[in-house]
Amino acid sequence: MIPPIRPIQFSSLTTKPSPHPIYGVHRSKTSTRGVKVRYFSTKPVRNPNFIEVTKEDVKYFESVLGVENVLATEDLGGRSDIQDLDQYNSSWIPEIVGNTKVVILPTSTQHVSEGGNTGAQGACIPVFDEIVVCMSRMNSIRKFDIDSGVLECDAGCILEQLDNHVSQFNFTMPLDLGAKGSCHIGGNISTNAGGVRYLRYGSLHGSVLGLEVVLPDGTILNNMSTLRKDSTGYDIKQLFIGAEGTLGIVTGVSILTSQKPLFNNVVLLGLNSFEDVLKAFNFSKKHFAEILSAFEFWDADCMKSVLTFHKYLNPFSSEYNFYVLIETSGSNSEHDQSKINLFLEESSQEGFVVDGTMAYDSVQDKKTEYLYFLFSKEINNTISLLPFSKTSCGILEKE
């Protein structure tokens, strides 16, 4: 039975906070990594019914998976130092640290899975010394049908590698993330990732056609359908999309890809208020319609973080309260350009867009990379904007 989730406790608590460096509420302490510690809840209590991993457990894992697919510390009979497991015990949030001593890396569905550890909430980090199951070695592309655009692959495949593969056939993945160079498609599905192309391609609930899942009792559920229309009964796969692995571990994926657009354009706008952002959003849907593929906004603090901490040149001569990035994707360059020019002209006349700049992707079948991933280091302090990639079309350039 899954233990009840402990409620988050904020600094308004009347009870004395725990001094625990991760789960306390005391704010003056500094972590061992030299950064201010994030305090947000009370220290969890280990269930006394849980057993600890033994040498016999490690030997069993090695007999099933092979010695090369099991990482364990020397005190458990393994060949790894605790430092070798650091990447599995740490996350994007430096203060969230696990204590696992065993990592297993299955190579088939019969073995089973984890992910690319690109989540920014620390959800994939063990609380105590739980075993980490990593999917990185289940990374085979099983099949791609160029007629239907359906891709079948292992859950450990990296998103960018999948996109590069289908790009050879003029298709594109329906999901695009800042972490696409390291995130696994199985993890994307388990968290129901939205990505920057959500406006264009919609939710993974519509793109995923079938899944292969290992249930908690070890049963392999093979639901690897490639049909877009299936009225044979309950759509079981939907239960696992966004379930974060709580119902089973995704090991195989069947996903619908889309025809790759011929032309991409990016527009960056400066606006004075959030109300203007909403106006720009509705205006862009009206003017761009079928070619609108992304609409992202951020505020002045986020822009300032990029310009100062990451040394980017300001694309504007003035500062604004909000910024909007719009991407269009189409098949006719002149048609797309005409829509963009009309949008900029009329939005400026309406007064909700103060400034704007446009960058042209050189195409060459190269996708425009532009989204910056917001990552909060301190819940009540500054938010730094951590870019996984800068725009390939030159809107933001390094000094």
C-alpha positions in Angstrom: 0.0 0.0 0.0 1.3 3.5 -0.9 1.9 5.5 2.3 -0.1 8.7 2.7 1.7 11.8 1.3 2.8 14.3 4.0 1.4 17.8 3.4 3.8 20.6 2.6 4.4 22.9 5.6 5.4 26.5 4.9 7.1 29.1 7.1 3.8 30.2 8.7 3.9 27.1 10.9 3.4 27.7 14.6 5.3 24.5 15.6 9.1 24.5 15.9 10.6 23.6 12.5 13.0 20.7 12.0 16.6 21.6 11.6 17.0 18.9 8.8 18.9 20.6 5.9 16.4 19.5 3.3 13.1 19.3 5.0 13.3 21.9 7.8 12.0 25.5 7.6 15.0 27.1 9.2 16.4 29.5 6.6 19.8 30.6 7.9 21.6 27.3 7.2 23.9 26.6 4.2 24.1 23.3 2.4 27.3 21.4 2.0 27.4 22.5 -1.6 27.8 26.1 -0.6 24.3 27.2 -1.6 21.4 28.3 0.5 19.2 25.4 1.5 15.6 25.1 0.4 13.3 24.4 3.3 9.8 23.4 2.6 8.5 20.5 4.6 9.1 18.3 7.6 11.6 15.5 7.6 10.0 12.2 6.3 10.0 9.2 8.5 11.2 5.9 7.1 8.6 3.2 7.3 9.9 0.6 9.8 8.4 -2.2 7.6 10.9 -1.4 4.8 13.9 -3.6 4.7 17.4 -2.5 3.6 19.2 -3.8 0.6 21.6 -6.7 1.4 24.6 -8.3 -0.3 22.3 -11.2 -1.2 19.9 -8.8 -3.0 22.8 -7.4 -5.0 24.0 -10.9 -6.0 20.4 -11.7 -7.2 20.3 -8.5 -9.3 23.7 -9.4 -10.8 22.5 -13.0 -11.6 19.4 -11.6 -13.5 20.9 -8.5 -15.1 24.6 -9.3 -15.3 27.3 -7.7 -13.3 27.9 -4.9 -15.8 24.3 -3.7 -15.4 24.3 -3.4 -11.6 26.0 -0.5 -9.7 26.4 -1.2 -6.0 28.7 0.1 -3.3 31.5 -2.0 -1.9 29.8 -2.6 1.5 27.1 -4.4 -0.5 29.5 -6.5 -2.4 29.6 -4.2 -5.4 32.4 -2.5 -7.3 31.3 1.1 -7.2 32.2 4.0 -4.9 29.4 6.1 -3.5 30.7 8.9 -5.7 29.8 6.8 -8.8 26.2 6.9 -7.7 26.1 10.7 -7.3 24.3 11.3 -10.6 21.5 9.1 -9.4 21.3 10.7 -5.9 21.2 14.3 -7.1 18.8 16.5 -9.1 18.5 19.9 -10.6 17.7 21.1 -7.1 21.1 20.8 -5.3 19.5 20.5 -1.9 17.5 17.3 -2.8 19.9 14.5 -2.3 19.2 10.7 -2.1 21.2 7.9 -0.5 20.8 5.0 -2.8 23.6 2.4 -2.8 22.3 0.3 -5.7 21.4 1.2 -9.3 20.2 -1.3 -11.7 20.2 -0.8 -15.5 17.9 -3.2 -17.3 18.4 -3.8 -21.0 15.0 -5.3 -21.8 11.4 -5.1 -20.8 11.9 -8.3 -18.8 14.4 -6.5 -16.7 12.6 -3.0 -16.3 13.2 1.0 -15.9 13.9 4.8 -14.5 14.6 7.9 -16.7 17.0 10.6 -17.7 16.8 12.4 -14.4 15.9 15.7 -16.1 12.9 16.5 -13.8 13.3 19.7 -12.0 11.2 18.8 -8.9 13.4 16.0 -7.5 10.7 13.4 -7.9 13.1 10.8 -9.3 15.6 11.1 -6.4 15.3 8.5 -3.6 14.2 9.8 -0.2 16.3 7.2 1.6 18.3 4.3 0.1 15.7 3.0 -2.3 17.0 1.1 -5.4 17.2 3.2 -8.5 16.2 1.6 -11.8 17.6 3.4 -14.8 16.2 3.1 -18.3 19.2 4.5 -20.2 20.3 1.1 -21.7 16.8 0.4 -23.1 17.3 2.8 -26.0 16.4 0.9 -29.2 14.2 2.3 -32.0 12.1 -0.7 -32.9 10.3 0.5 -36.0 9.2 3.6 -37.9 6.4 3.5 -40.5 6.9 6.3 -43.0 3.4 5.9 -44.3 1.6 6.4 -41.0 4.3 8.4 -39.2 4.1 6.0 -36.2 7.3 5.4 -34.2 7.8 2.4 -32.0 10.8 2.6 -29.5 12.1 1.7 -26.1 11.2 4.0 -23.2 14.9 4.8 -22.6 15.3 6.5 -26.0 16.4 10.2 -25.7 13.9 12.6 -27.2 16.4 14.5 -29.4 17.7 11.2 -30.9 14.2 10.2 -31.8 13.6 13.5 -33.4 16.8 13.2 -35.4 15.8 9.8 -36.5 12.3 10.7 -37.8 13.7 13.9 -39.3 15.5 11.9 -41.9 12.0 11.0 -43.3 10.7 14.6 -43.0 8.8 14.0 -39.7 9.1 15.6 -36.3 8.3 14.5 -32.8 5.1 16.1 -31.3 7.1 17.1 -28.2 9.9 19.6 -27.8 11.6 20.4 -24.5 14.6 22.3 -23.3 16.0 19.0 -21.9 15.4 17.0 -25.1 19.1 16.2 -25.3 19.0 14.0 -22.2 15.3 13.3 -21.3 13.8 9.9 -22.0 10.6 9.4 -23.9 9.3 7.1 -21.3 9.8 9.8 -18.6 8.1 12.3 -20.9 5.1 10.1 -21.1 5.1 9.2 -17.4 5.0 12.9 -16.5 2.7 13.9 -19.4 5.2 16.6 -20.5 3.7 19.4 -22.5 6.7 21.1 -24.2 6.8 24.2 -26.3 4.9 22.8 -29.2 1.8 22.0 -27.2 -0.3 24.6 -29.1 0.6 22.9 -32.4 0.5 19.2 -31.5 -1.5 19.0 -28.3 -1.2 16.6 -25.4 0.6 13.3 -25.3 -2.7 11.8 -24.5 -3.5 12.3 -28.2 -0.1 11.5 -29.6 0.7 8.2 -27.8 -1.0 5.3 -29.5 0.3 2.4 -27.4 2.4 1.5 -24.4 4.3 -1.4 -23.1 4.2 -1.3 -19.3 5.6 -3.5 -16.5 3.0 -3.6 -13.6 3.9 -3.7 -9.9 3.5 -7.4 -9.8 5.8 -8.0 -12.7 3.2 -8.5 -15.3 4.1 -7.2 -18.7 1.1 -5.3 -20.3 1.6 -5.1 -24.0 -0.6 -2.4 -25.4 1.7 -1.4 -28.3 -1.1 -0.4 -30.7 -0.3 1.6 -33.8 -4.0 2.4 -34.6 -5.2 6.1 -34.4 -8.8 4.9 -34.0 -9.6 2.1 -31.6 -13.1 1.5 -30.3 -12.5 -2.0 -28.9 -12.9 -1.0 -25.3 -11.2 0.9 -22.5 -8.3 3.0 -23.5 -6.0 1.5 -20.9 -2.8 3.4 -21.9 -4.3 6.7 -20.8 -4.0 5.6 -17.2 -0.2 5.5 -17.4 0.3 8.8 -19.2 1.1 11.3 -16.4 0.9 8.6 -13.6 4.6 9.2 -12.8 5.3 5.5 -12.7 2.9 4.8 -9.8 0.8 2.3 -11.7 3.6 0.7 -13.7 6.9 1.4 -15.5 6.7 2.3 -19.2 9.2 0.2 -21.2 7.9 0.7 -24.7 6.2 3.5 -26.7 4.2 3.8 -29.8 3.8 7.4 -30.8 2.4 9.4 -33.7 4.9 11.8 -35.3 3.9 14.7 -37.5 5.0 16.0 -40.9 8.0 18.3 -40.5 7.2 21.9 -41.4 9.3 23.5 -44.2 9.7 26.9 -42.7 10.0 28.2 -39.1 9.9 31.8 -38.0 10.4 33.3 -34.5 9.1 36.6 -33.3 10.1 38.2 -29.9 7.8 40.9 -28.5 8.1 43.4 -25.6 4.9 44.3 -23.7 4.0 46.4 -20.7 1.4 44.3 -18.8 0.1 40.7 -18.4 -3.2 41.9 -19.9 -1.3 42.8 -23.0 0.2 39.3 -23.0 -3.3 37.8 -23.1 -4.3 40.2 -25.9 -1.2 39.1 -27.9 -2.1 35.5 -27.3 -5.6 35.8 -28.6 -4.4 38.0 -31.5 -1.8 35.5 -32.5 -4.3 32.7 -32.6 -6.6 34.8 -34.8 -3.8 35.9 -37.2 -1.6 32.8 -37.4 -4.2 30.1 -37.0 -2.8 26.9 -38.5 0.8 28.0 -38.5 1.1 29.0 -34.8 3.3 26.4 -33.1 4.5 28.1 -29.9 3.6 31.0 -27.7 5.8 31.5 -24.6 6.1 34.5 -22.2 8.3 35.5 -19.3 8.6 38.6 -17.1 11.3 41.2 -16.7 13.0 39.4 -13.8 13.5 36.3 -16.0 14.9 38.3 -18.8 17.2 40.1 -16.4 18.5 36.7 -15.1 19.3 35.6 -18.7 21.1 38.9 -19.6 23.2 39.1 -16.4 23.8 35.6 -15.2 24.2 34.0 -18.7 25.7 37.0 -20.4 23.2 37.3 -23.3 22.8 40.5 -25.3 19.5 42.2 -24.9 17.6 42.0 -28.2 15.7 45.2 -27.3 17.0 48.7 -26.7 14.6 49.2 -23.8 13.3 47.1 -20.9 9.7 45.8 -20.7 7.6 44.2 -18.0 6.8 41.1 -20.1 8.2 39.4 -23.1 6.6 37.0 -25.6 8.1 34.6 -28.0 6.0 33.3 -30.9 7.0 30.6 -33.3 5.3 29.8 -36.6 5.7 26.7 -38.7 4.4 26.3 -42.2 4.9 25.1 -45.8 4.9 28.4 -47.6 7.5 31.1 -46.7 5.7 34.0 -48.4 2.4 33.1 -46.9 3.9 32.8 -43.4 5.9 36.1 -43.7 2.8 37.9 -44.9 0.9 36.8 -41.7 3.7 37.8 -39.5 4.0 41.3 -41.0 0.3 41.8 -40.7 0.3 40.6 -37.1 3.2 43.0 -36.1 1.5 45.9 -37.9 -1.9 45.5 -36.4 -0.8 44.6 -32.9 1.4 47.7 -32.8 -1.6 49.8 -34.0 -3.7 48.3 -31.2 -1.1 49.4 -28.7 -0.6 46.2 -26.7 2.7 45.4 -28.4 5.4 48.1 -27.7 8.4 46.6 -29.5 9.2 43.5 -31.6 12.0 41.8 -33.4 12.0 38.9 -35.8 14.6 36.2 -36.5 14.5 34.0 -39.6 15.7 30.4 -39.2 17.9 29.5 -42.1 15.8 26.3 -42.4 18.1 23.7 -43.8 15.8 21.2 -42.1 17.1 22.6 -38.7 14.7 23.1 -35.9 14.6 26.4 -34.1 15.7 26.0 -30.5 14.6 28.8 -28.3 12.9 27.8 -25.0 14.5 28.5 -21.7 13.6 26.3 -18.8 12.7 28.1 -15.6 14.4 26.5 -12.6 13.8 27.8 -9.1 16.8 27.4 -6.8 15.2 29.0 -3.8 11.5 29.0 -3.3 11.3 32.5 -1.8 14.3 34.1 -3.5 15.5 34.9 -7.0 14.5 32.7 -9.9 17.3 32.0 -12.4 16.5 31.3 -16.0 18.6 28.3 -17.0 18.8 27.9 -20.8 19.3 24.4 -22.1 19.8 25.9 -25.6 19.9 29.3 -27.2 18.0 30.1 -30.4 19.6 28.8 -33.5 18.3 31.8 -35.4 20.1 34.5 -33.5 17.4 36.3 -31.4 19.5 35.8 -28.3 23.3 35.8 -28.8 26.2 35.4 -26.4 28.3 38.4 -25.7 
